[in-house]
Amino acid sequence: MLLPSLNRLRQPLTFVAAKWQTLIRVAGNPYRPELHYMRGPGPKWRAKHQAGRLDRSL
């Protein structure tokens, strides 16, 4: 009598345990690629490439 009720609870508890483990694994991962995303050329590249460029504002 006790065994069928435990079997009925096993699947939801397994699901919750798996989600909890995934959350802990993701939260503990220090690598965050969005922090290393390059948004474009930096100031050194601009200084190098604007030196040979003509002034087009005139």
C-alpha positions in Angstrom: 0.0 0.0 0.0 2.8 2.4 0.8 4.9 1.3 -2.3 2.4 2.5 -5.0 2.1 6.0 -3.4 5.9 6.3 -3.3 6.1 5.3 -6.9 3.6 8.0 -7.8 5.8 10.6 -6.1 9.1 9.4 -7.6 8.6 11.0 -11.1 7.8 14.6 -9.9 10.6 14.4 -7.3 13.1 13.2 -9.9 12.0 16.1 -12.2 12.5 18.7 -9.4 15.9 17.2 -8.4 17.1 17.3 -12.0 16.1 20.9 -12.4 17.7 21.8 -9.1 21.0 20.2 -10.2 20.9 22.0 -13.5 20.3 25.3 -11.7 23.2 24.7 -9.3 25.5 23.7 -12.2 24.6 26.8 -14.2 24.9 29.2 -11.3 28.3 27.7 -10.4 29.7 28.1 -13.9 32.0 31.2 -13.9 32.2 31.5 -17.7 29.9 34.2 -19.0 30.4 34.7 -22.8 28.5 38.0 -22.8 31.2 39.6 -20.7 33.8 38.8 -23.3 31.8 39.9 -26.4 33.7 42.4 -28.5 31.5 45.2 -29.7 33.8 46.7 -32.3 37.2 48.2 -32.9 39.0 49.8 -30.0 40.8 53.1 -29.6 44.2 51.7 -30.9 42.6 50.5 -34.1 40.8 53.8 -34.7 44.0 55.8 -34.1 45.9 53.7 -36.5 43.3 53.7 -39.3 42.2 57.4 -39.0 45.8 58.6 -39.3 45.8 57.9 -43.1 42.2 58.9 -43.7 41.3 62.2 -45.4 39.2 64.8 -43.6 35.8 64.5 -45.4 33.9 67.0 -43.3 34.9 69.9 -45.6 
